[in-house]
Structures are given as C-alpha cells and as structure tokens.
Amino acid sequence: SLYDACSPDLSPEGKSSVSLGHDSISTGVGFLDHMLDQIQSHGQLSITYIHPSPPLPPNPTTATKVLHSAGLISYNLPNEDGTWGTFGSRKCGYLELENVRGFWDRVAMGMGVGLEIRRVRGDNSHHIIESCFKAFSRCLRRVLDEQCGGREGRNKEGLDKGVFWGDGGEGPKGRCVEMNRKTKETGISVKIDLDHSIGGASPVVSTGLKCLDDLVLCFVSESGIGCEVKCGGDLWIDDHHLVEDVGIALGQGIKKGLGDKKGCNRMWSEVHGGVRCTLDLSNRPHYEGGVAWGGEGVVDDARVGEGEVCKEMVEHFFESIVSNGGMTCHIEDVGSGEGEEGTAREGMRALGKCFKACKAIDARRGGKTASSKGTLSA
C-alpha cells in the first residue's frame, strides 16, 4: 500500500502506515527496504509492504520475485557490461543489481507513466541506486503537488499545508549569521540572512575584484538571501587567496545559518542559460564541475588590477562555497543554444536558484529532516 503523507484526507490506514515509519517496509531484502525508504523520506509518502515470513538471512531469489517485470522509456544506470560503478559491482547486500531495471519497469507500468532514468555521473553502486530512488521520489512529489493545483490550488480549497516542495515562500526568522575571517592573506567580513534582506537594504558586496563582486551578486539575487561582503586581500600576488577565502567565508556562513536543516526541502536542480546546477544540502561536501567558464572579466590569466578573475579560480570559487557549505553540487555545461560556453554568471545564478529552493521550509515535514537517516548533522 502507498499513501500520500501530505494529504489532508489521509485514511486511518494511511495514518497507521505513517506512524510505523521505517518499520512499515519489510521485503526480505534489506537493501531494497532501504531504497523504498528513500521514497518515503524524499517523496513524503508512506509505503506499507510486509513480505510474508521473510527468510533470514534473505534469500537472493526474493529480490527477483519482488522486482521482475518490463517497460521503460530509457535506462542507463549500469555500465555497458551490466556491472555497476567503478569497481564493477553486481550486488548490493542481497540485492542482485540486474533486477533494478525490472523494478523501474514495474513502477512505470503500474503508474501508467513514461519514465526516463539517466546516470550523468556516479562511481559507487550503492550511491548510484540510492540517488536514483531519491531523484524519482522528488519528481513524484512535485508531480503530486502540481496535480493538486500547487500551493494556489490548496489555498482555494482551504487546505494549505505550507510551502510546497520547491517553493521559495516566506522563510523562518533567525537564520542569520555574521562571519569574520582574517589571515595574513585576506580579511573578510560576511553577514548573511538566509530569508530576508539585511536591514531592508540591497546587498552590499565589495571584494576589490569587480568580476568577483558580480559573481557573488548573481548568487545573492537568485537565492533571495540578504548579504553583505566586505574584504581586502593580497591582490598584489594574484586573485587566488581573495577568491578562495570569499568562497570559504560564504560557505561557512551558509552552513552556520542553515543549522540542522530541519524542514528544509534540501535538494533541487536548475538550469540557467547554458549551465545546469544540481544541489543537495547533504552535509557531505562534494563538488563536480567541468564547465569551460567564460563571460566578462573571466580570463585565462587574470589581471587583478582590471578586476578580473581567472577561469581556474571561478571553478575553485564554486568548490570553496560548496565544500565549506556542507553541500553536494554538480555543475554541467548543457549549452545555451547559441554556441557559447557557459558563463560564470550563469553558473552562479543556477547555483543561487537551486539554493533558494533547497533552503525553503516545507511546513508539511513538521520540522523533520528530509533524510532516511533522520539527520543531516551527523
């Protein structure tokens, strides 16, 4: 049985399923239980599946009986030889990975929908499958919300449950932070309000590099945060220390402001211009880039006296924000359709749009963390 945990008309059976939490799933295959729990946590759904007298230890054939079927639009999670990940795995726990396709076939057929599953990046078999389940769950939640008419539709029926997944909405009070970072190389002061402008004023960004100012402002304007950045540094050397330390300070300020992330939407993906950003407030710092950055003031070798930033430091600026912010971020060049390389400003705007959605509070979570682990702080 599957129930929409966000429904205002949840049946007694649904409420009972929700109350069971993780204990509502027992397929006899531990890894599959864990994957179905991703749908619960990230799709805000409740699943009840209890396999009659599950064998202990699990019998590998159980997975085949549960998963086997046919029919997908496209599917490319495994390697070309059918193995998974860098080290060619064929199993995760007692789950035979050749059966994963069958599971998604059955889901697509059962829902009567077209389903495309595409691995863009990924090296670890467990993470590839887990990410797939999370991405599917997030897409499903968004479809369910839109079928309800979204936030406006719920308001018309008097059933508003708060911010819908991905909405910016009005943020909570108190997610504010001040950071002061001083080394022999730079001195940086940062003020951040994750939900409101600071003192009702426009953002103030003064780094000493016009291009860097522009990049920070692109992020700030799209993310909807209040921000002040003032700094100075050893620009007589080059742009490295200043750009890196501004990224570090911003990332640390964001992480401190987010706190335990309870109630946050957590994940989002966005395209701006020719750049796609996919962001997760995971507390597992990781950055994957690979865009040939361009745009005004972004050059191969920066002339700091002209306010420029070199391309390798644009990449490092993203990495510094993400790593110190406790985030997982993938940046891709998807092309603008005009034959131009993705610009640094497009990338920062895509990152800002993602962060705006990730930090938004979904009141339907009741202050709980969007994670099957139950925490994003450990």
N, C-alpha and C positions, 0 to 999 in steps of 0.2 A: 504494500500500500504506500501511496505517496500523497503527502498533504502540503499545502501552501501554508507555511507557518506564519505568513504575514496576513492571511485572510481574516477579516473581521468576523466572518461567519464560520469559523473553524468548528467542525463537529466534535462531539465528545471523544470519538475515536482518534481524531486528529490531535486533540489536546493531550490525550493519553500518550500518543506517539511522541509528541514534542517533549513531554515530561520525561520520557525514557532517555532522550539524548543519544549518546553513543551506544547505549545498550539496546537500542531498537533494531540493530543490524547484526545478524549472525548467519553468514552464508556458509560457514565451514571453511572458508579460505581467508585467513587473516588479512592478507594484503588487499583483497577485494573489499573486505569490510572497511579498511582504511580509505580506499578510494571512494566508496559510496558515502563515507562520512564527509568527504570533501564537498559532495553535492549538498549535504545538509548544511555545512558551515558556510559555504560560499553562495549557494543558491537560496538560502533562507527557506529551506524545505525540510520536511521530516519524512524519513523513509522507515517503514516497518518491513523487515524481511528476516524471518527466523527460519533457517533451514531445519527441517525435522531431524532431530538426533544427529547433529553434525559430528562427523567422525573426528576423533582426537588420537594422534595428530591428523590434520586434514588430509584427505585422500586427493591426490592430484587430479583424479577424474572428476571430482566435484566441480572444479572450475569449468571444465568442458560442458557439463550439463547445464550450469547456470548461464554460460556466456554464448553458447553456439547459436548462430543464425546467419543472415546475409542481407546486404544492401546499403551502400554508402555512395555519396557523390564522388568524394576523393578522400584518400587516406595515405599519409606518408610518414607515420611516426617511426617505424623501424628503419634500419639500414637497408641497403639494396639486397643484402643476402638474407634478410629476415631477422638478423640479430639486432640488439638494441644497445645504444650508447657506444662510447669509445672502446670499451673492452668486450663488446660482442655478447652481452648477456642474453639468455633465453628464458630466464625465470626471475621473478621477484618473490621471495618466500616460496609459497606453494602455488603461485600463480604462473601457469605456462603462458608466456607473453604472446605466443601465436594466437591465443584466444581473445586478445584485447580487441582485435578488429571485429570479431563476432559480437562482442558486447555492444560496440557502437553501431553495428549493423542493426541489431535488435532494437536499440534505442531509437534510431532513425525511423525504422519501420513502425514501431509501436506508437511513436508520436505523430507519424504522418508528415514528417518534415524532411527537407533537404539538409544534409549535414556534411560539412567540409572540415576535415581535421588536417592541419598542416604544421609540421615541425619546421620552424625557421632556424632555431638554434637549440642546442642541448647536447650534453655529453653523458649524463648519468641516467641510466634507465629508470630508476625509481623517480627521479625528478621529472623526467620527460612525461611519464604516465600521470604523475600527480599534477603537474602543470596542465596537462590536457583536461583532467577532470575539473580542475579549478576554472579554467577558461570556459569550458562548456557550462558550468554552473552559473558563472557570471552572465554569460549570454542568455541563458534560460531565464534568470531572474529579471533581466532587462526586458525580455520579450513579455513575460508575465505582467510586469508593471505597465508596459505600453498597451497591452490588451485591456487593462483596467482603466485606460484613458490617462495613465500617468498621474502626476500629482493633481492636475486640474480636474481629471475625472473623479478622483477620490473626493476632492473638495465638493464637487457638485452633488455627490451622494451623501455628503456629511460624514465621510468615512476616512478623513485624512489621518494618516498614521505618522506623519512627519516627513522628513526629507526622503525622497525616493533615491534608489541607488544611482549615483552619478550626478544627482542634482547638486548645485552649489548650496542654495538655501542660506538661511541665516545661521551663522556659526555660534558656538557657545562663547561664553565670556571667559576671560582669564588665560587664553592660550597666547601669552605674551612673554617675551624674553629679551634680555639685554646681554650682549656678549662683548667682552673686551679682550683682544688678543694682541700681545706685544712681544716681539722678539727683537733680536739685533738687526733683523732684516726688514720687518714691517711693524706698523702699529695700526690696528683696525678696531673700529667701534661699530657694532651692529645692533640695531633694535628691530624686532620683528613682532608683529601681531598677526597671527595666522588667519584672523577673521574680520578685522576691521582696519581702517586707516589709522595712522598714529596721529592723534590729536585732530582728526578731521582734515589733515593736510595731505597734499600729494607726496609721493615717495621722494626722498632725498638721497641721491646716490652720487658720491664724489670720491673716485678712486685714484684720480690722477691719470687715467687712461680713458679717453673718450669711448673707444670701442668697448672696453670692459663695462663702462657705465651703461652703454646701450644694451649690452647682453643682460646685465642684472635687471634693468628696467623692463626688458621684454619678458623676463620670467615673472617679475613682480606684477606687471599689468595683467598678465593672463591668469596668474594664480589667485589674484584677489587678496593678497596679503598686504598689510601695512609694513613699510620697510624704510629704514634709514641706514645707509652705509657710508662711513667716512673713514678714510685711511690714507696712509702715506707709506712709501717704501723705497727700497734701493733701486730706483729706476735707472741710476747711472750704470748699473750692471747689465740688466735686461729686464724683460717683463715677467720672468718665471716666478720669483718669490711673491710678488704682489698678486698676480692672478691666482696662484695656488692658495695663498693664505686667505684671500677673499672667499674662495670656494670653500675652504675649510671652515671659516667662521660662519658662513651662511648655512652650511650643512649642519654644523653643531647647534646653531640656533634653532633650525627647523626641528632637529631631533629632540631638543630640550622642550620646545614648545608643544610638540605632539604628545609628550608624556607617554602614558601606557597605551595610547591609540584606541582605547575602548570606544566602541560605537562608530569608529571610522569606516568609511567604505573600503579603504585600503588599496584597491587595485584599479587601474584604468589604462586604456590605450587611446592614443590620439594622433592624428596626422595634421600637420600644419605645413602648407607649402609642399616641399619635397621631402619632408622628414617625418618619420613615424617614431613616436616615443611610447614605450610600454613601461609602466612604473608600478612597483609594489612596495608598500611601506612594511617590508618584511622583517626588519632588524637583522637581515642577512646581507651585508654590504657587497654588492657586485655590480660592475658596470661593463657593458659590452657596447662598443662604438663601431667605428668603421666608416664614418662619413667623411668625404673629402671636402672639408669645410671651406666655404667661400664667403663672399659678401664684403661690403665696405669696411675697410680697416682691418680685415683678416688677411694676413700675408704670409709668405714662406719664411721671411726673416723680418721680424718686427723692428721698426724704428720707433722706439718708445717716445722720442721727442715729438713724433707726429701722432701720438695717441693710439698706435696700432697694437695688435696682439697677433702673435704668430699662430699658425694653424695647429701645431702640436700643443700649444697652451690652451687653445679652445677645447681640444679633446681632454686635456688634463683638468680644465675648469669643470667640465661635466663630471668627470671622475671624482674630483675633490668634493663637490656638493653631494653626490650620491653616496660615496663611501662614508663621509662624516655624518650624513643624514640617516644612516642605517637603512638604506633603500636598495632595492634591486632595480636596475634600469637597463633597458635595451634601446639603442638608437639605430635606426635603419634609414638609408637613403632610398626612398621609394620613387623619386623623380617628380618634378613639378609639372611635367608635360611640356616644358619649354626648353628642354635640353640643357638646363643649368644645374650645376651641383647644388646640393642642399646648403643653404647659408646658415651661419652660426645663429643668426637671429631667429630663423625658422625653428632651429633646434631648441633654442631657449623658450620660444613661445609654445612649442609642443610639450616641452617638459612642464612649463607653467600650467597649461591646460590640464595635463594629467594630474599634477599635484593638487589643483583645485578640486578635482573630483575625488581624489584619494583621501584628502583631509576632511571632506564633508562628513557630517554626522548623520547616520541613518537611525532615526529615533526608533524604528521598528526592531532594532537589535537590543533595545532595552539596556544599553550601556555595556553589552557584552562584546568581546573581541572577535573579529572576523577571522577565526583560525580554529582548525580542528584540535590544535594543541591547547587552546584556551588562553593563550597569552602570546604577545609579541614583544615581551620584555626579557624573556629568558634566553 
